[in-house]
Amino acid sequence: MTTQLLKNKKLILGVTGGIAAYRAVELLRHLQRGEAQVRVIMTRNATRFVTPLTFSSLTGFPTLVDSFSDPAHWEIDHIEIARWADLLLVAPATANIIGKAAGGICDDLLSTTICACDCPQLFAPAMNTRMYHNPAVQRNLELLRTQGVHLVDPVSGALACGDTGTGKLAEPVAIARAAGWLLSAGMSLKGSRLLINAGPTREPLDPVRYLSNRSSGRLGYALAEAAAVLGAEVTLVSGPTQLAPPIGCRLLQVTTAREMEQVVGGEFDNCDVFIAAAAVTDWMPLYSASKLKKGERVPDLKLEAAPDILARMGARKQQQLLIGFALETDDGESEARRKMESKQLDLICLNHPDQGLEGDEIRLNLMTPDGTSEELSGHKEAVAWSLLQKLASMLQARFAASQNTD
Ligand SMILES: Cc1cc2nc3c(=O)[nH]c(=O)nc-3n(C[C@H](O)[C@H](O)[C@H](O)COP(=O)(O)O)c2cc1C
């Protein structure tokens, strides 16, 4: 999944001297697939891992390394490129560049450009896990955050040095998506706690079979990741999907509707917004502990109602905003309105089955209790983005209303 939100945007890709420098090539390709314009600056140490020629060949522009070489036409490189950029992305970001950026040190072209850029900045740290957990590195990362720099946190896994732990560069495709989220608007969800559920549930029939549905979880994952990049604290409760964990979120994995209800219920009191994007089953089969035998008689499936998680959260709601989804084949609008009222929702997204549950595209009607309706359609990432914009304006309106009543 390459983001659609990068089109025609101007990015500086800063590459520093870590073992993950080779993955910056893959990242560049994802950015280019999103039709971003990219210029690359490498640190001198990064050129020990990958050659500048690799990036020059792929971008069609000279890769900048040296502050003191004569530019092609006379303008000072770090100022010219800083004026040009919509986003500065440093990936991989070494402990060294993180320290320099946090401290305002400008001793090479990349660190000087970081200092000169007033556009949004996104760093994707990558290093050995011992380095990552070093208190000085953690303090520098916190400094960067307080300076308004966005981070794509490293992930846990087997590292090049043989150690296992947190420090591995996030997946290049996820970094490209994060860049897209940041570039799309000046919206912030800082300070909001979002609880999102996503994906299907799986209800066991017997030890080897289950009932489920075609939900891919992609819209919920996109919402979770975008909200996290925009500064929200996000907990994602997910049924079984084929998707990589979204960056920056707390991911809680469940299988059945009952498990999802338990986990969502446990998190609900600590959230400001609950987005119920999961396709939770409506009926659960009665479970047979031994495998149903194939024979002459076709077994009768006995079903019971599954917990209605959204209705239960609606009944418990205090200050939370609740966003639900409805997928209907008949009487969509009136069904969605009925659901919004009975479950005390603040917004319902009517999903149209013509676009399917598994595809890249989606068409939603956003309906509010005061009777407004607007259509969003397109790539799931772009729709997730617009939905979060709607959420941000709802949170703002709520905040303004609370100021007036104080
Ligand atoms: C083989 C090798 C791999 C390295 N990998 C990393 C790394 O993944 N992350 C990191 O922060 N430093 C790593 N370093 C150390 C950096 O290269 C070193 O701190 C350097 O000064 C970084 O320079 P730069 O930030 O200007 O590119 C590595 C060094 C070597 C020799």
The ligand as an SDF file (V2000), in Angstrom:
LIG
                    3D

 31 33  0  0  0  0  0  0  0  0999 V2000
   28.8310   -1.2230   10.3370 C   0  0  0  0  0  0  0  0  0  0  0  0
   28.2750   -0.0670   11.1230 C   0  0  0  0  0  0  0  0  0  0  0  0
   26.9240    0.0120   11.3210 C   0  0  0  0  0  0  0  0  0  0  0  0
   26.3820    1.0720   12.0460 C   0  0  0  0  0  0  0  0  0  0  0  0
   25.0380    1.1310   12.2210 N   0  0  0  0  0  0  0  0  0  0  0  0
   24.5010    2.1490   12.9230 C   0  0  0  0  0  0  0  0  0  0  0  0
   23.1050    2.2300   13.0990 C   0  0  0  0  0  0  0  0  0  0  0  0
   22.3220    1.4030   12.6100 O   0  0  0  0  0  0  0  0  0  0  0  0
   22.6080    3.2790   13.8090 N   0  0  0  0  0  0  0  0  0  0  0  0
   23.4300    4.2220   14.3750 C   0  0  0  0  0  0  0  0  0  0  0  0
   22.9130    5.1280   15.0220 O   0  0  0  0  0  0  0  0  0  0  0  0
   24.7610    4.1660   14.2020 N   0  0  0  0  0  0  0  0  0  0  0  0
   25.3280    3.1670   13.4980 C   0  0  0  0  0  0  0  0  0  0  0  0
   26.6870    3.1180   13.3040 N   0  0  0  0  0  0  0  0  0  0  0  0
   27.5140    4.1760   13.8830 C   0  0  0  0  0  0  0  0  0  0  0  0
   27.4720    5.4100   12.9910 C   0  0  0  0  0  0  0  0  0  0  0  0
   27.9570    5.0910   11.6980 O   0  0  0  0  0  0  0  0  0  0  0  0
   28.2970    6.5300   13.6060 C   0  0  0  0  0  0  0  0  0  0  0  0
   27.7170    6.9470   14.8220 O   0  0  0  0  0  0  0  0  0  0  0  0
   28.4540    7.6920   12.6800 C   0  0  0  0  0  0  0  0  0  0  0  0
   29.1880    8.7170   13.3340 O   0  0  0  0  0  0  0  0  0  0  0  0
   27.1280    8.2300   12.2000 C   0  0  0  0  0  0  0  0  0  0  0  0
   27.3490    9.3290   11.3400 O   0  0  0  0  0  0  0  0  0  0  0  0
   26.1720   10.1860   10.6690 P   0  0  0  0  0  0  0  0  0  0  0  0
   25.1040   10.3230   11.6820 O   0  0  0  0  0  0  0  0  0  0  0  0
   26.8340   11.4900   10.3500 O   0  0  0  0  0  0  0  0  0  0  0  0
   25.7990    9.4550    9.4390 O   0  0  0  0  0  0  0  0  0  0  0  0
   27.2420    2.0700   12.5790 C   0  0  0  0  0  0  0  0  0  0  0  0
   28.6080    1.9900   12.3460 C   0  0  0  0  0  0  0  0  0  0  0  0
   29.1290    0.9390   11.6270 C   0  0  0  0  0  0  0  0  0  0  0  0
   30.6110    0.8820   11.3970 C   0  0  0  0  0  0  0  0  0  0  0  0
  1  2  1  0
  2  3  1  0
  2 30  2  0
  3  4  2  0
  4  5  1  0
  4 28  1  0
  5  6  2  0
  6  7  1  0
  6 13  1  0
  7  8  2  0
  7  9  1  0
  9 10  1  0
 10 11  2  0
 10 12  1  0
 12 13  2  0
 13 14  1  0
 14 15  1  0
 14 28  1  0
 15 16  1  0
 16 17  1  0
 16 18  1  0
 18 19  1  0
 18 20  1  0
 20 21  1  0
 20 22  1  0
 22 23  1  0
 23 24  1  0
 24 25  2  0
 24 26  1  0
 24 27  1  0
 28 29  2  0
 29 30  1  0
 30 31  1  0
M  END
$$$$
